[in-house]
Amino acid sequence: MSGSTSTNRLSMMRTGMALSLLFATSFLACVAWGLVTPWPMHMHEAWTPLLPGFVWLTPAGFLIGLIESYLYGWWISVVFVPIYNRF
């Protein structure tokens, strides 16, 4: 290898979108799972401390959870990509 690092750099936009869509899709899948499984298998009790304002099975809670999941993907990207690209 020539030692060029330009091909190894992560794109902030691509990484942010990928992580945000991954987290939003995971949130949607978990909500769907919670709707079709019995009570002990729900994840909403874990989301309450992680997603401020999230309330299970309310339209506002669902929207807040979806938006916050999406924003967490961007937060990780904003922190991780510069560190990755630096080292």
VOFIMAR-626854 format. One record per atom (N, C-alpha, C): residue number from 0; residue in three letters; atom name; x, y, z. Coordinates in Angstrom, 3 decimals. Layout:
% VOFIMAR-626854
    i   aa  at      east     north        up
  NUM  Ala  CA         X         Y         Z
...
***
This chain:
% VOFIMAR-626854
    i   aa  at      east     north        up
    0  Met   N     0.836    -1.179     0.000
    0  Met  CA     0.000     0.000     0.000
    0  Met   C     0.878     1.238     0.000
    1  Ser   N     0.371     2.299    -0.565
    1  Ser  CA     1.145     3.527    -0.726
    1  Ser   C     1.139     4.412     0.513
    2  Gly   N     0.330     4.095     1.517
    2  Gly  CA     0.262     4.907     2.727
    2  Gly   C    -0.754     6.026     2.643
    3  Ser   N    -1.480     6.123     1.551
    3  Ser  CA    -2.496     7.156     1.410
    3  Ser   C    -3.691     6.821     2.288
    4  Thr   N    -4.134     7.792     3.071
    4  Thr  CA    -5.263     7.549     3.977
    4  Thr   C    -6.566     8.094     3.426
    5  Ser   N    -6.532     8.755     2.268
    5  Ser  CA    -7.759     9.357     1.755
    5  Ser   C    -8.817     8.311     1.406
    6  Thr   N    -8.418     7.109     1.039
    6  Thr  CA    -9.397     6.075     0.713
    6  Thr   C    -9.962     5.412     1.962
    7  Asn   N    -9.323     5.613     3.113
    7  Asn  CA    -9.773     4.993     4.357
    7  Asn   C   -10.629     5.927     5.202
    8  Arg   N   -10.899     7.118     4.728
    8  Arg  CA   -11.662     8.097     5.500
    8  Arg   C   -13.160     7.805     5.406
    9  Leu   N   -13.840     8.029     6.508
    9  Leu  CA   -15.294     7.884     6.529
    9  Leu   C   -15.952     9.213     6.173
   10  Ser   N   -17.045     9.131     5.490
   10  Ser  CA   -17.847    10.310     5.171
   10  Ser   C   -18.825    10.564     6.317
   11  Met   N   -18.832    11.790     6.819
   11  Met  CA   -19.755    12.141     7.899
   11  Met   C   -21.206    11.953     7.446
   12  Met   N   -21.523    12.387     6.239
   12  Met  CA   -22.892    12.301     5.733
   12  Met   C   -23.331    10.843     5.579
   13  Arg   N   -22.516    10.032     4.969
   13  Arg  CA   -22.884     8.621     4.757
   13  Arg   C   -22.989     7.863     6.070
   14  Thr   N   -22.036     8.078     6.947
   14  Thr  CA   -22.056     7.383     8.235
   14  Thr   C   -23.236     7.843     9.077
   15  Gly   N   -23.496     9.157     9.092
   15  Gly  CA   -24.618     9.692     9.858
   15  Gly   C   -25.948     9.155     9.372
   16  Met   N   -26.127     9.158     8.058
   16  Met  CA   -27.386     8.642     7.505
   16  Met   C   -27.527     7.143     7.761
   17  Ala   N   -26.445     6.398     7.580
   17  Ala  CA   -26.506     4.945     7.778
   17  Ala   C   -26.850     4.602     9.224
   18  Leu   N   -26.170     5.224    10.178
   18  Leu  CA   -26.444     4.937    11.586
   18  Leu   C   -27.836     5.408    11.995
   19  Ser   N   -28.222     6.574    11.518
   19  Ser  CA   -29.544     7.094    11.869
   19  Ser   C   -30.660     6.213    11.333
   20  Leu   N   -30.533     5.774    10.105
   20  Leu  CA   -31.549     4.882     9.537
   20  Leu   C   -31.520     3.505    10.210
   21  Leu   N   -30.342     3.033    10.582
   21  Leu  CA   -30.246     1.767    11.321
   21  Leu   C   -30.982     1.868    12.652
   22  Phe   N   -30.737     2.950    13.405
   22  Phe  CA   -31.382     3.101    14.709
   22  Phe   C   -32.888     3.320    14.576
   23  Ala   N   -33.308     4.111    13.596
   23  Ala  CA   -34.741     4.346    13.400
   23  Ala   C   -35.448     3.056    12.984
   24  Thr   N   -34.825     2.291    12.100
   24  Thr  CA   -35.399     1.009    11.679
   24  Thr   C   -35.457     0.032    12.848
   25  Ser   N   -34.418     0.018    13.663
   25  Ser  CA   -34.405    -0.852    14.839
   25  Ser   C   -35.510    -0.460    15.818
   26  Phe   N   -35.708     0.845    16.001
   26  Phe  CA   -36.788     1.317    16.864
   26  Phe   C   -38.138     0.838    16.337
   27  Leu   N   -38.372     0.996    15.038
   27  Leu  CA   -39.629     0.545    14.431
   27  Leu   C   -39.818    -0.960    14.600
   28  Ala   N   -38.742    -1.717    14.406
   28  Ala  CA   -38.826    -3.174    14.566
   28  Ala   C   -39.138    -3.546    16.014
   29  Cys   N   -38.543    -2.837    16.957
   29  Cys  CA   -38.809    -3.130    18.369
   29  Cys   C   -40.240    -2.778    18.763
   30  Val   N   -40.767    -1.685    18.231
   30  Val  CA   -42.163    -1.334    18.505
   30  Val   C   -43.083    -2.405    17.930
   31  Ala   N   -42.821    -2.827    16.698
   31  Ala  CA   -43.625    -3.888    16.087
   31  Ala   C   -43.531    -5.172    16.906
   32  Trp   N   -42.334    -5.494    17.360
   32  Trp  CA   -42.139    -6.696    18.182
   32  Trp   C   -42.944    -6.589    19.482
   33  Gly   N   -42.913    -5.403    20.096
   33  Gly  CA   -43.653    -5.196    21.338
   33  Gly   C   -45.158    -5.302    21.164
   34  Leu   N   -45.643    -5.001    19.960
   34  Leu  CA   -47.078    -5.089    19.710
   34  Leu   C   -47.561    -6.513    19.470
   35  Val   N   -46.673    -7.401    19.044
   35  Val  CA   -47.102    -8.765    18.706
   35  Val   C   -46.645    -9.820    19.699
   36  Thr   N   -45.875    -9.446    20.707
   36  Thr  CA   -45.399   -10.425    21.682
   36  Thr   C   -46.036   -10.176    23.042
   37  Pro   N   -46.017   -11.178    23.906
   37  Pro  CA   -46.571   -11.001    25.254
   37  Pro   C   -45.723   -10.043    26.094
   38  Trp   N   -46.299    -9.566    27.163
   38  Trp  CA   -45.719    -8.537    28.027
   38  Trp   C   -44.255    -8.745    28.411
   39  Pro   N   -43.792    -9.874    28.903
   39  Pro  CA   -42.410    -9.939    29.412
   39  Pro   C   -41.339    -9.719    28.344
   40  Met   N   -41.702    -9.769    27.081
   40  Met  CA   -40.699    -9.658    26.026
   40  Met   C   -40.608    -8.246    25.447
   41  His   N   -41.227    -7.260    26.054
   41  His  CA   -41.218    -5.886    25.533
   41  His   C   -39.907    -5.182    25.876
   42  Met   N   -39.539    -4.228    25.039
   42  Met  CA   -38.322    -3.445    25.247
   42  Met   C   -38.601    -2.045    25.775
   43  His   N   -39.856    -1.636    25.865
   43  His  CA   -40.144    -0.238    26.185
   43  His   C   -39.618     0.195    27.546
   44  Glu   N   -39.466    -0.715    28.474
   44  Glu  CA   -38.939    -0.343    29.782
   44  Glu   C   -37.467     0.063    29.687
   45  Ala   N   -36.743    -0.493    28.731
   45  Ala  CA   -35.345    -0.105    28.523
   45  Ala   C   -35.241     1.227    27.796
   46  Trp   N   -36.230     1.566    26.982
   46  Trp  CA   -36.172     2.810    26.207
   46  Trp   C   -36.429     4.045    27.053
   47  Thr   N   -37.229     3.929    28.086
   47  Thr  CA   -37.625     5.100    28.877
   47  Thr   C   -36.429     5.910    29.362
   48  Pro   N   -35.385     5.288    29.932
   48  Pro  CA   -34.238     6.109    30.346
   48  Pro   C   -33.365     6.565    29.169
   49  Leu   N   -33.421     5.862    28.060
   49  Leu  CA   -32.576     6.196    26.905
   49  Leu   C   -33.203     7.226    25.974
   50  Leu   N   -34.517     7.278    25.939
   50  Leu  CA   -35.234     8.184    25.049
   50  Leu   C   -36.123     9.117    25.869
   51  Pro   N   -35.601    10.261    26.297
   51  Pro  CA   -36.398    11.177    27.122
   51  Pro   C   -37.694    11.591    26.418
   52  Gly   N   -38.787    11.499    27.126
   52  Gly  CA   -40.090    11.861    26.578
   52  Gly   C   -40.827    10.698    25.939
   53  Phe   N   -40.169     9.545    25.829
   53  Phe  CA   -40.802     8.368    25.226
   53  Phe   C   -41.833     7.790    26.178
   54  Val   N   -43.043     7.558    25.666
   54  Val  CA   -44.117     6.903    26.413
   54  Val   C   -44.669     5.816    25.511
   55  Trp   N   -44.750     4.604    26.024
   55  Trp  CA   -45.178     3.454    25.240
   55  Trp   C   -46.605     3.609    24.740
   56  Leu   N   -46.800     3.352    23.472
   56  Leu  CA   -48.091     3.305    22.794
   56  Leu   C   -48.880     4.618    22.802
   57  Thr   N   -48.166     5.717    22.716
   57  Thr  CA   -48.831     6.990    22.480
   57  Thr   C   -48.262     7.565    21.183
   58  Pro   N   -49.063     8.268    20.407
   58  Pro  CA   -48.533     8.839    19.158
   58  Pro   C   -47.340     9.773    19.392
   59  Ala   N   -47.441    10.626    20.415
   59  Ala  CA   -46.328    11.535    20.710
   59  Ala   C   -45.091    10.760    21.157
   60  Gly   N   -45.283     9.747    21.990
   60  Gly  CA   -44.168     8.926    22.454
   60  Gly   C   -43.495     8.186    21.316
   61  Phe   N   -44.305     7.679    20.399
   61  Phe  CA   -43.757     6.982    19.229
   61  Phe   C   -42.921     7.935    18.384
   62  Leu   N   -43.455     9.115    18.115
   62  Leu  CA   -42.745    10.091    17.294
   62  Leu   C   -41.459    10.557    17.977
   63  Ile   N   -41.528    10.811    19.263
   63  Ile  CA   -40.340    11.217    20.018
   63  Ile   C   -39.282    10.118    19.972
   64  Gly   N   -39.693     8.876    20.193
   64  Gly  CA   -38.754     7.759    20.154
   64  Gly   C   -38.100     7.606    18.792
   65  Leu   N   -38.878     7.751    17.743
   65  Leu  CA   -38.349     7.631    16.381
   65  Leu   C   -37.351     8.757    16.088
   66  Ile   N   -37.706     9.977    16.440
   66  Ile  CA   -36.815    11.123    16.198
   66  Ile   C   -35.534    10.998    17.029
   67  Glu   N   -35.669    10.641    18.283
   67  Glu  CA   -34.481    10.515    19.128
   67  Glu   C   -33.583     9.373    18.667
   68  Ser   N   -34.163     8.275    18.211
   68  Ser  CA   -33.355     7.175    17.680
   68  Ser   C   -32.555     7.650    16.473
   69  Tyr   N   -33.208     8.396    15.597
   69  Tyr  CA   -32.548     8.943    14.416
   69  Tyr   C   -31.414     9.889    14.828
   70  Leu   N   -31.685    10.758    15.795
   70  Leu  CA   -30.672    11.720    16.233
   70  Leu   C   -29.496    11.048    16.939
   71  Tyr   N   -29.730     9.947    17.644
   71  Tyr  CA   -28.632     9.206    18.258
   71  Tyr   C   -27.652     8.707    17.200
   72  Gly   N   -28.152     8.305    16.053
   72  Gly  CA   -27.274     7.881    14.967
   72  Gly   C   -26.364     9.010    14.523
   73  Trp   N   -26.925    10.212    14.396
   73  Trp  CA   -26.110    11.365    14.023
   73  Trp   C   -25.121    11.732    15.113
   74  Trp   N   -25.536    11.641    16.366
   74  Trp  CA   -24.638    11.953    17.475
   74  Trp   C   -23.421    11.033    17.447
   75  Ile   N   -23.652     9.754    17.266
   75  Ile  CA   -22.532     8.810    17.210
   75  Ile   C   -21.640     9.135    16.020
   76  Ser   N   -22.219     9.467    14.897
   76  Ser  CA   -21.441     9.809    13.713
   76  Ser   C   -20.593    11.056    13.949
   77  Val   N   -21.178    12.085    14.553
   77  Val  CA   -20.453    13.333    14.802
   77  Val   C   -19.268    13.106    15.737
   78  Val   N   -19.406    12.183    16.667
   78  Val  CA   -18.314    11.898    17.589
   78  Val   C   -17.310    10.911    16.968
   79  Phe   N   -17.806     9.857    16.337
   79  Phe  CA   -16.941     8.773    15.875
   79  Phe   C   -16.148     9.094    14.612
   80  Val   N   -16.790     9.684    13.604
   80  Val  CA   -16.131     9.892    12.302
   80  Val   C   -14.868    10.744    12.416
   81  Pro   N   -14.884    11.886    13.101
   81  Pro  CA   -13.636    12.654    13.207
   81  Pro   C   -12.527    11.886    13.934
   82  Ile   N   -12.906    11.128    14.962
   82  Ile  CA   -11.903    10.341    15.679
   82  Ile   C   -11.329     9.274    14.752
   83  Tyr   N   -12.184     8.575    14.036
   83  Tyr  CA   -11.737     7.545    13.093
   83  Tyr   C   -10.825     8.161    12.021
   84  Asn   N   -11.268     9.259    11.437
   84  Asn  CA   -10.487     9.892    10.382
   84  Asn   C    -9.162    10.452    10.881
   85  Arg   N    -9.115    10.831    12.128
   85  Arg  CA    -7.867    11.366    12.704
   85  Arg   C    -6.840    10.264    12.885
   86  Phe   N    -7.277     9.098    13.358
   86  Phe  CA    -6.323     8.030    13.645
   86  Phe   C    -6.300     6.999    12.545
***
